[in-house]
Amino acid sequence: MHKFLANGRLWGELVRNTGSNRPPFAFCTRLHGNGKPSAVHLSSINIRNLHRGSNDESSQYNGGGSPKVGTLPRPVAVPLAVPLPGVDAKALVGEISKSVGSIAKINPVPLIGDESKEPVVASVTSLPGFKRLIHHYLMLSKIRLTSLVVLTTMAGYAMAPGSFELGTFLLCSVGTTLVSGAANSVNQVIETSFDAQMARTRNRVLVKGYLSRLHAVGFALGASTVGCSMLYFGVNEMTALLGAANLILYTSIYTPMKRYSILNTWVGSVVGAIPPLMGWAACTGGDLGAGAWILAGLLYCWQFPHFNALSWNIRPEYLKAGYKMMANSHPALCTRVSLRHTGFIAGLSFLAPVLDVTNVWFALETLPLNAYFAYLAWDFHQKADSKSSRKLFRFSLLHLPLLMGLYLLNKKNWLFGEDKSEQIELTSAGANASISEVFVSGREAKENEGQYLVPNIVAEIGASPAPGSIKAIEDSLLSNVATVLPTAGKQKL
């Protein structure tokens, strides 16, 4: 407003200095100390005097009389802002704010992507809208990492030598999802202040304040309780035990260790190797065979080239947040460990057919895949730069699903629900047959208990006796003697 009035005054003076005989224009007047504007003639100032820097000034217009020109001191340059006398700037701003606020209350502007007209309040007592709340829970659970954990659990279930039962499979998957989401929520609660210092994690829900830390703790408690209960009552005890152990290992050991020792990478690899064991135990009823440990070993070794390549490009952020990572403190060890475990993956792939877990084609089909993975790890070990680490990280995301797919296609024992039912029927039929044989033999023994065992000459010879022959007469006589003899003194003839 001030700039507008000052510029209007400047233009008014220029118009007056042009010498035109237009009627007086009251807007283009000087504001004197008394704050009363006065009308002036437009021809009262000569433009030549303006160029000479004179201080001529138009006089006030006295009610229709002739104007009187006076000389008043005036600066050559007109200021851009002229303070208005009698106007309180704070009061003006307050009035504008009130008016804008009233308009906003009448027609509130909805947020992008928020269909509800009510504002989102991130607290425990007043929850946001349902869709936004679900989105926050997914972000709190680290949905991408949780999806990877659940996929490895499903892979362990599918690769186990047991029958596929849809109910057990779904309960295992949902329970693992809840337990993994609870573990990631506790991880974010503990590392909220550290996540705020990293560009990769500064947009998480707890850092932004979308949810409170107490809210996140309540979500973690509820998810872990429901998830472990589903695994225990819906699957089996071994699967629930592995899930609870992984939850404690991730939240109580791995997360605090990240700030004290580089051994956190090894502990984190153990955490990543447990989900396929959970799937295997869910399928086999808790029996962890050689195939389960080979699968867990593959996941354990895969963690090192994957995570070391990821952490290499964000070393400054980890260092700023105070995390102890191999990429910061032991860069040579970081690249060497990545290369070493790619070799272990190739060795486990050859060991699987030896232990009769997969066929020989699995070792042959995974050979080029593991060889290229090892080549990228070798390149990362030699160059140790961002380009080589980025290549290794990207290929690791492709290597794991391909390796799991080949493991599944080449597994030895395929058993579905119908095959299992047929096997149970055959087993039960055999058991019933053996039981019936026992009862029949026992009944025959009881029937023969009170009889004399007389050798059958005809049966021993192998021919049936002809009626009226000597052998037939002998047989009848022996049977008659056996019936006449007393039963108390039993003896064999």
C-alpha positions in Angstrom: 0.0 0.0 0.0 2.8 2.4 0.9 4.6 1.7 -2.4 1.4 2.2 -4.3 0.8 5.7 -2.8 4.4 6.8 -3.3 4.4 5.8 -6.9 1.0 7.5 -7.4 2.5 10.7 -6.0 5.4 10.5 -8.3 3.3 10.0 -11.4 1.0 12.8 -10.2 3.8 15.3 -10.0 5.0 14.3 -13.4 1.5 14.9 -14.8 1.4 18.3 -13.1 4.7 19.2 -14.5 3.6 18.6 -18.1 1.9 22.0 -18.1 -1.6 20.8 -19.1 -4.7 22.9 -18.1 -6.7 20.0 -16.8 -8.9 20.5 -13.8 -7.4 19.8 -10.4 -6.9 16.1 -9.4 -7.2 15.6 -5.7 -5.5 12.1 -5.7 -2.1 13.4 -6.8 -1.5 15.7 -3.9 1.2 15.9 -1.3 0.5 14.5 2.1 1.5 17.1 4.7 2.1 16.6 8.3 -1.5 17.2 9.2 -2.6 14.3 7.1 -5.2 16.5 5.0 -4.9 16.2 1.2 -5.4 19.4 -0.9 -6.4 19.8 -4.5 -3.9 21.5 -6.8 -3.9 22.8 -10.4 -2.0 20.6 -12.8 -0.3 23.6 -14.4 1.1 25.0 -11.1 4.6 23.5 -11.6 6.9 24.2 -14.5 8.8 21.1 -15.8 11.9 23.1 -16.4 12.1 23.9 -12.7 11.8 20.2 -12.1 14.8 19.4 -14.3 16.8 22.1 -12.6 16.2 20.5 -9.3 14.1 23.4 -8.0 11.9 23.0 -5.0 8.8 24.6 -6.4 5.6 23.3 -4.9 2.0 23.8 -5.7 -0.1 25.7 -3.2 -3.4 24.6 -1.8 -6.6 25.1 -3.8 -8.7 27.4 -1.7 -12.3 26.6 -2.6 -12.3 27.5 -6.3 -10.0 30.6 -6.2 -6.8 30.9 -8.1 -4.0 28.7 -7.0 -1.0 30.2 -5.2 2.4 28.8 -5.9 4.9 28.6 -3.1 8.5 27.4 -2.8 9.0 24.5 -0.3 12.1 22.4 0.1 11.7 19.1 -1.7 14.2 16.3 -2.3 15.1 15.6 -5.9 14.5 11.8 -5.6 11.1 10.7 -4.5 11.2 7.9 -1.9 9.7 4.6 -2.8 7.7 4.3 0.4 6.1 7.2 2.2 4.8 6.4 5.7 1.1 7.1 6.2 0.4 9.2 9.2 -2.3 7.9 11.5 -2.2 4.3 10.1 -1.2 1.5 12.5 0.6 -1.2 10.4 0.0 -3.9 13.0 -3.7 -3.2 13.1 -3.9 -3.3 9.4 -2.1 -6.7 9.3 -4.4 -7.9 12.0 -7.5 -7.0 10.1 -6.2 -8.6 6.9 -5.4 -11.8 8.8 -8.9 -11.8 10.3 -10.5 -11.4 7.0 -8.4 -14.2 5.4 -9.1 -16.4 8.3 -12.9 -15.9 8.0 -12.7 -16.8 4.3 -10.7 -19.9 5.1 -13.2 -21.0 7.6 -16.0 -20.6 5.2 -14.3 -22.4 2.3 -11.4 -24.5 3.6 -8.9 -25.7 1.0 -8.6 -29.5 1.0 -5.2 -31.1 1.1 -4.0 -32.9 -2.0 -4.8 -36.6 -1.8 -7.0 -36.1 1.3 -10.7 -36.6 0.6 -11.8 -35.8 4.1 -12.6 -32.2 5.1 -11.4 -32.6 8.6 -7.7 -31.8 9.4 -5.4 -34.7 10.1 -4.3 -34.8 13.8 -1.3 -37.1 14.5 -1.9 -38.2 18.0 -2.9 -41.2 20.0 -6.2 -40.0 21.2 -7.4 -38.3 18.0 -6.6 -40.6 15.0 -6.4 -39.3 11.4 -8.6 -40.6 8.7 -8.7 -44.3 8.0 -6.9 -44.2 4.7 -4.1 -41.9 5.9 -3.8 -44.0 9.1 -3.3 -47.2 7.0 -0.7 -45.3 4.9 1.2 -44.3 8.1 1.1 -47.8 9.4 2.6 -49.1 6.2 5.4 -46.6 6.3 6.0 -47.3 9.9 6.3 -51.0 9.1 8.8 -50.4 6.2 6.5 -52.0 3.8 9.2 -52.7 1.2 11.4 -54.5 3.7 8.5 -56.3 5.2 7.4 -57.5 1.7 10.9 -58.9 1.1 10.8 -60.8 4.4 7.4 -62.2 3.7 8.4 -63.3 0.2 11.4 -65.2 1.6 9.1 -66.9 4.1 6.7 -67.9 1.3 9.7 -69.3 -0.6 10.7 -71.4 2.4 7.2 -72.8 2.6 7.1 -73.6 -1.1 10.5 -75.2 -1.1 9.9 -77.5 1.9 9.2 -81.2 1.2 5.7 -81.1 2.5 2.1 -80.7 1.4 0.8 -77.3 0.5 -2.1 -76.2 2.7 -3.7 -72.9 1.9 -4.9 -72.1 5.4 -1.5 -72.7 7.0 0.2 -70.8 4.2 -2.0 -67.7 4.7 -1.7 -67.7 8.4 2.1 -68.0 8.2 2.3 -65.1 5.7 0.0 -62.8 7.7 1.7 -63.6 11.0 5.1 -63.0 9.5 3.9 -59.7 8.1 2.7 -58.5 11.5 5.8 -59.6 13.3 8.1 -57.9 10.8 6.0 -54.7 10.9 6.2 -54.6 14.7 10.0 -55.1 14.6 10.4 -52.3 12.0 8.2 -50.0 14.1 10.3 -50.5 17.2 13.4 -49.8 15.1 12.0 -46.4 14.0 11.0 -45.6 17.6 14.5 -46.1 18.8 16.2 -44.4 15.9 13.9 -41.4 15.4 16.5 -38.8 16.4 19.1 -40.5 14.2 16.8 -40.8 11.2 16.3 -37.1 11.2 20.0 -36.6 10.4 19.9 -38.7 7.2 18.4 -37.7 3.9 17.3 -41.3 3.2 15.3 -41.5 6.4 14.3 -37.9 7.3 10.8 -38.3 5.7 9.7 -41.2 7.9 6.4 -40.8 9.8 7.9 -40.4 13.2 10.5 -37.9 12.1 7.8 -35.8 10.3 5.5 -36.1 13.4 2.6 -37.8 11.6 2.4 -40.3 14.4 3.7 -40.0 17.9 6.2 -42.4 19.3 3.7 -43.7 21.9 1.3 -44.4 19.0 4.1 -46.4 17.2 4.8 -48.4 20.3 1.1 -49.3 20.7 1.0 -50.4 17.1 4.1 -52.6 17.6 2.7 -54.2 20.7 -0.6 -55.0 19.0 1.0 -56.3 15.8 3.5 -58.5 17.5 0.9 -60.0 19.9 -1.5 -60.8 17.1 1.3 -62.0 14.8 2.9 -64.4 17.3 -0.5 -65.7 18.3 -1.4 -66.5 14.7 1.9 -68.3 14.2 1.5 -70.3 17.5 -2.1 -71.3 17.3 -2.6 -71.3 13.6 0.7 -72.8 12.4 3.0 -74.5 15.0 5.2 -73.8 17.9 8.5 -73.9 16.0 7.3 -71.2 13.6 6.1 -69.0 16.4 9.4 -69.5 18.3 11.4 -68.4 15.3 9.3 -65.4 14.7 9.5 -64.2 18.3 13.3 -64.8 18.4 13.7 -62.8 15.2 11.7 -59.9 16.7 13.9 -59.8 19.8 17.1 -60.2 17.8 16.2 -57.3 15.5 14.9 -54.8 18.1 17.1 -55.6 21.1 20.4 -56.6 19.6 20.8 -55.5 16.0 19.3 -52.0 16.4 21.4 -50.9 19.4 24.5 -52.5 18.0 24.5 -50.3 14.9 25.9 -47.5 17.0 28.6 -49.5 18.7 30.1 -52.2 16.5 30.4 -53.2 12.8 29.3 -56.7 13.9 25.8 -55.4 13.4 26.0 -56.5 9.8 26.5 -60.1 10.8 23.7 -60.0 13.2 21.4 -58.4 10.6 22.3 -61.2 8.2 21.1 -63.7 10.8 17.9 -61.8 11.0 17.4 -62.0 7.3 18.1 -65.8 7.3 15.4 -66.7 9.8 12.2 -66.0 7.7 12.8 -68.9 5.2 13.3 -71.2 8.2 9.9 -70.0 9.4 8.3 -70.9 6.1 10.0 -74.3 6.1 8.9 -75.1 9.6 5.3 -74.1 8.8 5.2 -76.5 5.9 6.9 -79.5 7.6 5.3 -79.1 11.0 8.5 -77.9 12.7 11.0 -80.2 11.1 14.1 -78.3 9.8 16.0 -80.5 7.5 19.1 -80.0 5.4 17.2 -78.0 2.7 16.1 -75.5 5.3 19.6 -74.7 6.4 20.9 -74.5 2.8 18.1 -72.0 2.1 18.9 -70.0 5.2 22.6 -70.0 4.3 21.8 -68.6 0.9 19.9 -65.8 2.4 22.6 -65.2 5.1 25.3 -64.9 2.5 23.3 -62.7 0.2 22.9 -60.0 2.8 26.6 -59.0 2.7 27.0 -57.9 -0.9 23.5 -56.4 -0.9 23.9 -54.3 2.2 27.6 -53.4 1.8 27.0 -52.1 -1.7 24.0 -50.1 -0.4 25.9 -48.6 2.5 28.9 -47.6 0.4 27.1 -44.7 -1.4 25.6 -43.3 1.8 28.7 -43.4 4.0 28.6 -39.7 4.8 25.0 -40.1 6.1 25.8 -43.1 8.3 28.8 -41.2 9.6 26.8 -38.1 10.4 24.2 -40.1 12.2 26.8 -42.0 14.2 26.3 -45.5 12.8 29.2 -48.0 12.9 29.4 -49.5 9.4 32.1 -51.3 7.5 31.9 -48.9 4.7 33.1 -46.1 7.0 35.6 -47.6 9.4 36.8 -50.7 7.4 36.3 -50.0 3.6 38.7 -52.8 2.5 36.9 -55.3 4.8 33.6 -54.2 3.3 34.5 -55.0 -0.2 36.4 -58.2 0.8 33.5 -59.6 2.8 31.1 -58.9 -0.1 33.3 -60.9 -2.5 33.8 -63.7 -0.1 30.1 -64.3 0.5 29.3 -64.4 -3.2 31.7 -67.4 -3.3 29.8 -69.0 -0.4 26.6 -68.6 -2.4 28.1 -70.6 -5.3 29.3 -73.3 -2.9 25.9 -73.7 -1.3 24.3 -74.0 -4.7 26.6 -76.9 -5.5 25.9 -78.5 -2.1 22.1 -78.6 -2.5 22.1 -81.5 -5.0 24.7 -83.3 -3.0 22.4 -83.4 0.0 19.5 -84.5 -2.2 17.6 -81.2 -1.7 17.5 -80.3 -5.4 18.5 -82.0 -8.6 21.8 -81.5 -10.4 20.2 -79.0 -12.8 20.0 -76.4 -9.9 23.8 -76.3 -9.7 24.2 -76.0 -13.4 21.5 -73.3 -13.9 22.7 -71.1 -11.0 26.3 -71.3 -12.2 26.2 -68.3 -14.6 24.0 -66.3 -12.2 26.4 -66.8 -9.3 29.4 -66.2 -11.5 28.2 -62.8 -12.7 27.3 -61.9 -9.1 30.9 -62.8 -8.0 32.3 -60.8 -10.9 30.4 -57.7 -9.8 31.7 -58.2 -6.3 35.2 -58.6 -7.6 34.9 -55.4 -9.5 33.6 -53.6 -6.4 36.6 -55.0 -4.5 39.0 -53.7 -7.0 37.6 -50.3 -7.7 35.7 -49.5 -4.5 33.8 -46.6 -6.0 30.2 -45.6 -6.3 29.7 -46.9 -9.8 30.8 -50.5 -9.0 28.8 -50.5 -5.7 25.7 -49.3 -7.5 26.0 -52.1 -10.1 26.4 -54.7 -7.4 23.5 -53.4 -5.4 21.1 -53.4 -8.4 22.0 -56.9 -9.5 21.6 -58.2 -6.0 17.9 -57.2 -6.2 17.6 -59.3 -9.3 19.8 -62.2 -8.1 17.8 -63.2 -5.1 14.4 -63.8 -6.8 16.1 -65.7 -9.6 18.0 -67.9 -7.2 14.8 -68.6 -5.2 12.9 -69.4 -8.4 15.5 -71.9 -9.6 15.6 -73.5 -6.2 11.8 -74.0 -6.3 11.8 -75.4 -9.8 14.5 -77.9 -9.1 13.5 -79.2 -5.7 13.3 -82.9 -5.3 10.1 -83.7 -3.4 6.8 -82.2 -4.6 3.9 -83.1 -2.4 0.4 -81.5 -2.6 -2.7 -82.0 -0.5 -4.2 -84.8 -2.5 -0.9 -86.8 -2.5 -0.7 -86.4 1.2 -4.3 -87.7 1.7 -3.7 -90.7 -0.6 -0.5 -91.5 1.3 -2.4 -91.3 4.6 -5.2 -93.6 3.3 -2.6 -96.2 2.1 -0.8 -96.0 5.4 -4.1 -96.4 7.4 -5.2 -99.3 5.1 -1.9 -101.1 5.7 -2.2 -100.6 9.4 -5.8 -101.9 9.4 -4.7 -104.9 7.4 -1.9 -105.7 9.9 -4.3 -105.3 12.8 -6.9 -107.6 11.2 -4.2 -110.2 10.6 -3.3 -110.1 14.3 -6.9 -110.5 15.3 -7.5 -113.4 12.9 -4.4 -115.2 14.0 -5.4 -114.7 17.6 -8.9 -116.0 16.9 -7.5 -119.1 15.1 -5.2 -119.7 18.0 -8.1 -119.6 20.4 -10.1 -122.0 18.2 -7.3 -124.5 18.0 -6.5 -124.1 21.7 -8.5 -127.2 22.8 -7.6 -129.5 19.9 -4.9 -132.0 19.3 -2.5 -131.2 16.5 -2.5 -134.4 14.4 -0.2 -134.5 11.3 -2.1 -134.6 8.1 -0.4 -137.2 6.0 -2.3 -136.2 2.9 -1.4 -132.5 3.3 2.2 -133.4 3.7 2.2 -135.5 0.6 0.5 -132.7 -1.3 -2.4 -134.8 -2.9 -6.0 -134.9 -1.8 -7.1 -138.4 -0.6 -9.6 -140.3 -2.6 -12.8 -141.4 -0.8 -12.6 -145.0 0.5 -8.8 -145.2 0.3 -6.6 -146.2 3.1 -5.4 -142.6 3.6 -9.0 -141.4 3.9 -9.8 -144.1 6.4 -6.7 -143.3 8.4 -7.6 -139.6 8.5 -11.1 -140.3 9.7 -9.8 -142.6 12.4 -7.3 -140.1 13.7 -9.9 -137.4 13.9 -12.2 -139.7 15.8 -9.5 -140.6 18.2 -8.8 -136.9 18.8 -12.3 -136.2 19.7 -12.6 -139.2 22.1 -9.4 -138.5 24.1 -9.7 -136.2 27.2 -8.9 -132.5 26.8 -7.1 -132.1 30.2 -3.9 -133.9 29.2 -3.1 -132.3 25.9 -0.3 -133.8 23.9 0.9 -133.7 20.3 0.7 -136.8 18.2 
